[in-house]
Amino acid sequence: MLGMRRKVRLETERLTLRPPMHGDYKPWADLRQQSRDHLAPWEPTWSTDHLTRKAFTNRVYWAQRSIANGSAVPLFLIRREDEALVGAITLDNIRRGPAQSGTTGYWVGAPYARAGYMREALQAVVHYAFSTLDLSRLEAGCLPENAASRGLLEKCGYKYEGVAQSYLQINGRWRNHVLYANLRGDRRGKSDAN
């Protein structure tokens, strides 16, 4: 867990991945609002206060607490060339002990979709999770018809595992999800017991 106590900052070819800060509110709210139609089919219905400063402040505090206690690593994708907020990725539900696992979730703003940013970010988070956090399994789920997300997961080493019935409420309805997992390469068949 020592890796979680440090300040988390990951660098990719074009991006800096770092936790959200209070000063990110306006770019975040603007990008979320601008991308609402792009994101709505794939996300839980937004609460009425979703885009408010208060809700964002709570999000920043949640991110700080989650990183400090080792339960999640929420990161914003910042494009280095112009400091633009591109989207976000979260390594969440971090489970220690026998599981050594976590769940990956992400979103990208409409203007930045299909530019390879999320692939860069997801590859960096996978590497961080396996090498720094010593996790063994990363899970992700998406709607069966979300071809872009399925393709992204597969390009980043995730393998299809099955379907979870009525897994999450998305856009106001309980929806099935396809489940994927990425296993650390040296994991299969090994244990701490010798």
SEBA-988515 format. One record per atom (N, C-alpha, C): y, x, z. Coordinates in steps of 0.1 Angstrom, whole numbers, padded with zeros to 4 digits, always signed. Atoms other than C-alpha are relative to their C-alpha. Example, Ala and Ser with C-alpha at 12.3 -4.5 7.8 and 13.67 -1.06 7.14 Angstrom:
2
-0012+0009+0000;-0045+0123+0078;+0012+0009+0000;-0011-0009+0000;-0011+0137+0071;+0011-0008+0008;
REM end
This chain:
194
-0012+0008+0000;+0000+0000+0000;+0013+0008+0000;-0012-0009+0000;+0023+0030+0002;+0008-0001-0013;-0007+0001+0013;+0031+0026-0035;+0010-0012+0000;-0009+0012+0000;+0047-0008-0027;+0013+0002+0008;-0012-0003-0009;+0071+0006-0001;+0011+0007-0007;-0010-0007+0008;+0089+0027-0026;+0008-0010-0008;-0008+0008+0009;+0116+0014-0048;-0008+0000-0013;+0008+0002+0012;+0098+0000-0078;+0010+0000-0012;-0008-0001+0013;+0113+0011-0112;-0009+0006-0010;+0009-0005+0010;+0092+0015-0143;+0008+0002-0013;-0007-0003+0013;+0104+0030-0176;-0010-0001-0012;+0008+0000+0013;+0090+0022-0211;+0009+0006-0011;-0008-0005+0011;+0102+0033-0245;+0014-0006-0001;-0013+0006+0002;+0130+0008-0246;+0005-0008+0012;-0003+0008-0011;+0130-0009-0212;+0000+0007+0014;+0001-0003-0014;+0137-0004-0175;-0005-0013+0007;+0005+0011-0008;+0116-0027-0153;+0004+0002+0014;-0005-0001-0014;+0132-0033-0119;+0001-0013+0006;-0001+0013-0006;+0134-0060-0093;+0013-0006-0003;-0013+0007+0002;+0161-0087-0097;+0010+0004+0011;-0011-0003-0010;+0194-0080-0080;+0010-0012-0001;-0010+0011-0001;+0222-0104-0070;+0009+0000-0012;-0009-0001+0012;+0244-0092-0099;-0006-0004-0013;+0007+0005+0012;+0218-0104-0124;+0001-0015-0002;+0000+0014+0000;+0225-0140-0117;+0005-0006-0014;-0006+0005+0012;+0248-0147-0147;-0008+0003-0012;+0009-0003+0011;+0227-0129-0173;-0013-0008+0000;+0012+0008-0002;+0196-0146-0159;+0002-0014-0003;-0002+0014+0002;+0210-0181-0158;+0003-0003-0015;-0004+0002+0014;+0225-0177-0193;-0012+0001-0009;+0012-0002+0008;+0192-0164-0208;-0010-0011+0002;+0009+0011-0002;+0171-0191-0191;+0005-0012-0007;-0006+0012+0006;+0195-0218-0202;-0001+0000-0016;+0001-0002+0015;+0196-0204-0238;-0014-0002-0005;+0014+0000+0004;+0158-0202-0238;-0008-0012+0004;+0007+0011-0006;+0150-0235-0222;-0010-0007-0010;+0009+0006+0009;+0135-0251-0253;-0012+0009-0004;+0011-0010+0003;+0115-0219-0260;-0010+0001+0011;+0009-0002-0011;+0101-0217-0225;-0006-0013+0006;+0004+0012-0006;+0097-0254-0215;-0015-0004-0003;+0014+0003+0003;+0063-0259-0233;-0010+0008+0008;+0009-0010-0006;+0048-0230-0214;+0001+0001+0015;-0003-0002-0014;+0062-0233-0179;+0000-0013+0008;-0002+0012-0008;+0062-0256-0149;+0014-0006-0002;-0013+0007+0001;+0090-0282-0150;+0010+0007+0010;-0010-0006-0008;+0122-0266-0137;+0005-0010+0010;-0006+0008-0010;+0135-0279-0104;+0015-0003-0004;-0013+0004+0003;+0169-0296-0105;+0010+0011+0003;-0009-0011-0003;+0185-0265-0089;-0004+0013-0006;+0006-0012+0005;+0166-0240-0110;+0010+0011-0004;-0010-0009+0005;+0197-0224-0126;+0011+0003+0009;-0011-0002-0009;+0219-0224-0095;+0000+0014+0006;-0001-0013-0006;+0232-0193-0078;-0009+0000+0013;+0008+0000-0013;+0215-0204-0045;-0014+0002-0003;+0014-0002+0004;+0181-0206-0062;-0003+0014-0004;+0002-0014+0005;+0186-0172-0078;+0001+0009+0012;-0001-0008-0012;+0197-0157-0044;-0013+0000+0007;+0013+0002-0006;+0165-0171-0029;-0011+0008-0008;+0009-0008+0008;+0146-0155-0058;+0001+0015+0003;-0002-0014-0003;+0161-0121-0051;-0006+0004+0013;+0005-0003-0014;+0153-0123-0014;-0016+0000+0000;+0015+0001+0001;+0117-0134-0023;-0006+0013-0006;+0004-0012+0007;+0114-0104-0046;+0000+0012+0010;-0001-0011-0010;+0125-0080-0019;-0011-0001+0011;+0010+0001-0010;+0102-0094+0007;-0014+0002-0005;+0014-0001+0007;+0072-0096-0017;-0003+0015-0002;+0003-0014+0002;+0076-0059-0026;-0002+0007+0013;+0001-0006-0013;+0081-0049+0010;-0014-0003+0007;+0012+0003-0007;+0050-0067+0022;-0013+0001-0009;+0012-0003+0009;+0028-0059-0008;-0007-0011-0006;+0007+0012+0006;+0021-0094-0020;+0003-0002-0015;-0003+0002+0014;+0039-0092-0054;+0010+0011-0004;-0010-0010+0006;+0060-0070-0077;+0007-0008-0011;-0008+0007+0010;+0086-0092-0095;+0010+0010-0007;-0009-0010+0007;+0105-0072-0122;+0007-0007-0011;-0008+0004+0012;+0132-0079-0147;-0001+0011-0011;+0001-0010+0012;+0130-0063-0182;+0015+0002-0004;-0013-0003+0004;+0163-0046-0189;+0000+0010-0012;+0000-0008+0012;+0169-0032-0224;+0010+0011+0002;-0009-0011-0003;+0183+0003-0219;+0012+0002-0009;-0011-0002+0010;+0204+0004-0251;+0013-0007+0003;-0012+0008-0003;+0227-0023-0239;+0000-0007+0014;+0002+0006-0013;+0215-0033-0204;-0002-0015+0000;+0002+0015+0001;+0206-0068-0217;-0013-0004+0008;+0012+0006-0006;+0182-0089-0196;-0009-0006-0011;+0009+0004+0011;+0152-0095-0219;-0010-0011+0005;+0010+0009-0006;+0128-0114-0196;-0004+0005+0014;+0005-0004-0013;+0107-0109-0165;-0015+0000+0000;+0014-0001-0001;+0072-0100-0155;-0003+0001+0015;+0004+0000-0014;+0055-0105-0121;-0014+0003+0002;+0014-0002-0005;+0024-0090-0106;+0000-0007+0014;+0000+0009-0012;+0017-0117-0080;-0014-0001+0006;+0013+0003-0007;-0010-0128-0056;-0008+0012+0002;+0007-0013-0002;-0019-0092-0048;-0010-0002+0012;+0011+0002-0010;-0052-0093-0029;-0006+0014+0003;+0005-0013-0004;-0064-0062-0010;-0015-0002+0005;+0014+0001-0005;-0098-0055+0006;-0010+0000-0012;+0010-0001+0011;-0129-0062-0016;+0006-0004-0014;-0005+0005+0013;-0108-0079-0043;+0008+0010-0008;-0009-0010+0007;-0081-0053-0051;+0005-0005-0013;-0003+0007+0012;-0067-0077-0076;+0014-0006+0001;-0013+0007+0001;-0035-0094-0087;+0001-0008-0013;-0002+0008+0011;-0022-0119-0112;+0013+0004-0008;-0012-0003+0008;+0002-0112-0141;+0006-0012-0006;-0007+0011+0007;+0028-0137-0153;+0013+0005-0006;-0012-0006+0007;+0058-0132-0176;+0007-0011-0008;-0008+0008+0009;+0085-0148-0197;+0009+0009-0008;-0010-0008+0008;+0107-0135-0225;+0010-0010-0005;-0011+0008+0006;+0141-0149-0236;-0002-0002-0015;+0002+0004+0015;+0141-0167-0270;+0006+0011-0009;-0005-0010+0010;+0164-0140-0286;-0008+0012-0001;+0007-0012+0000;+0140-0113-0277;-0015-0001-0002;+0015+0002+0003;+0106-0129-0285;-0004+0007-0013;+0006-0006+0012;+0083-0112-0310;+0006+0013-0004;-0005-0014+0002;+0100-0078-0306;-0008+0011+0006;+0008-0010-0007;+0073-0061-0286;+0004+0004+0014;-0005-0003-0013;+0093-0060-0254;-0011-0003+0011;+0009+0004-0011;+0067-0079-0233;-0013+0009-0001;+0011-0009+0001;+0039-0057-0247;+0003+0013+0007;-0005-0012-0007;+0058-0026-0235;-0001-0002+0015;-0001+0003-0014;+0064-0042-0201;-0014-0003+0006;+0014+0003-0006;+0028-0055-0196;-0008+0012+0001;+0008-0012+0000;+0013-0022-0205;+0005+0009+0012;-0005-0008-0012;+0036-0005-0179;-0005-0006+0013;+0004+0006-0013;+0027-0030-0152;-0015+0002+0002;+0014-0002-0002;-0010-0027-0159;-0003+0014+0005;+0002-0014-0005;-0008+0011-0156;+0005+0002+0014;-0005-0001-0014;+0013+0008-0124;-0010-0006+0010;+0009+0007-0009;-0011-0017-0109;-0013+0008+0002;+0013-0008-0001;-0042+0005-0116;+0002+0014+0006;-0001-0013-0004;-0028+0039-0110;+0008+0002+0013;-0008-0001-0012;-0001+0035-0083;-0005-0009+0011;+0004+0010-0010;-0013+0003-0065;-0015+0000+0003;+0015-0001-0002;-0050+0011-0069;-0007-0013-0001;+0007+0013+0002;-0058-0024-0080;-0011+0002-0010;+0012-0001+0008;-0091-0030-0098;-0001-0010-0011;+0001+0011+0010;-0086-0063-0116;+0013-0007+0000;-0012+0008+0002;-0056-0081-0131;-0004-0012-0008;+0003+0012+0006;-0058-0117-0140;+0012-0006-0007;-0011+0007+0006;-0037-0139-0163;-0006-0013-0006;+0004+0013+0006;-0038-0175-0176;+0011-0005-0009;-0010+0006+0009;-0021-0193-0204;-0006-0012-0007;+0005+0012+0007;-0023-0225-0223;-0008+0004-0012;+0008-0004+0012;-0050-0225-0250;+0007+0002-0013;-0007+0000+0013;-0025-0231-0278;+0011+0011+0000;-0010-0010+0000;-0002-0203-0267;-0005+0013-0006;+0006-0011+0007;-0013-0179-0294;+0007+0013+0002;-0008-0012-0002;+0015-0154-0288;-0004+0007+0014;+0004-0005-0013;+0005-0150-0251;-0014+0005+0000;+0014-0004+0001;-0032-0148-0259;-0001+0013-0007;+0001-0013+0008;-0026-0121-0285;+0006+0011+0008;-0005-0010-0008;-0004-0102-0261;-0010+0005+0011;+0010-0004-0011;-0030-0102-0233;-0011+0008-0007;+0011-0007+0006;-0057-0091-0257;+0004+0014-0005;-0005-0014+0004;-0036-0062-0271;+0002+0009+0012;-0002-0008-0012;-0030-0051-0235;-0012+0002+0008;+0013-0003-0006;-0067-0048-0226;-0006-0012+0008;+0006+0011-0007;-0073-0083-0211;-0011-0006-0009;+0012+0006+0007;-0106-0100-0220;-0001-0015+0005;+0002+0014-0002;-0112-0137-0223;-0011-0003+0010;+0011+0003-0010;-0132-0151-0193;-0004-0014+0000;+0004+0015+0000;-0131-0189-0197;+0011-0009+0001;-0011+0011-0001;-0112-0221-0192;+0000-0005+0014;-0001+0006-0013;-0099-0234-0159;+0006-0014-0003;-0004+0014+0003;-0096-0272-0160;+0011-0004+0009;-0012+0005-0007;-0063-0288-0149;+0005+0011+0010;-0003-0012-0008;-0052-0253-0137;+0014+0000+0006;-0014+0000-0005;-0014-0257-0134;+0007-0012-0007;-0009+0010+0006;+0012-0284-0140;+0010+0008-0009;-0009-0006+0009;+0031-0273-0171;+0007-0011-0007;-0008+0010+0007;+0060-0293-0185;-0004-0014+0005;+0002+0013-0006;+0051-0321-0161;-0014-0006-0001;+0014+0005+0001;+0013-0324-0169;-0009+0010+0005;+0011-0009-0004;-0018-0309-0154;-0007+0005-0013;+0005-0006+0012;-0031-0285-0181;-0011+0010+0002;+0010-0010+0000;-0062-0265-0188;+0007+0013-0004;-0005-0013+0004;-0056-0228-0191;-0012+0009-0004;+0010-0010+0003;-0076-0200-0207;+0003+0012+0009;-0002-0010-0010;-0082-0172-0182;-0005+0014-0006;+0002-0013+0005;-0081-0135-0190;-0001+0010+0012;+0000-0010-0010;-0088-0104-0169;+0000+0014-0006;-0001-0014+0004;-0081-0067-0173;-0006+0008+0012;+0006-0008-0010;-0104-0043-0154;+0003+0014-0001;-0002-0014+0000;-0096-0008-0144;-0012+0007-0006;+0011-0006+0008;-0117+0014-0167;-0011+0006+0008;+0011-0007-0007;-0136+0033-0140;-0007-0010+0011;+0003+0009-0011;-0144+0001-0120;-0015-0004-0001;+0013+0007+0001;-0177-0013-0133;-0011+0008+0007;+0012-0006-0006;-0207-0006-0111;+0003+0009+0012;-0003-0009-0010;-0189+0015-0086;+0004-0008+0013;-0005+0006-0013;-0182+0008-0049;+0003+0011+0009;-0003-0011-0010;-0170+0026-0018;-0012+0004+0007;+0012-0004-0007;-0205+0026-0004;-0008+0010-0009;+0008-0010+0008;-0226+0056-0014;-0014+0000+0005;
REM end
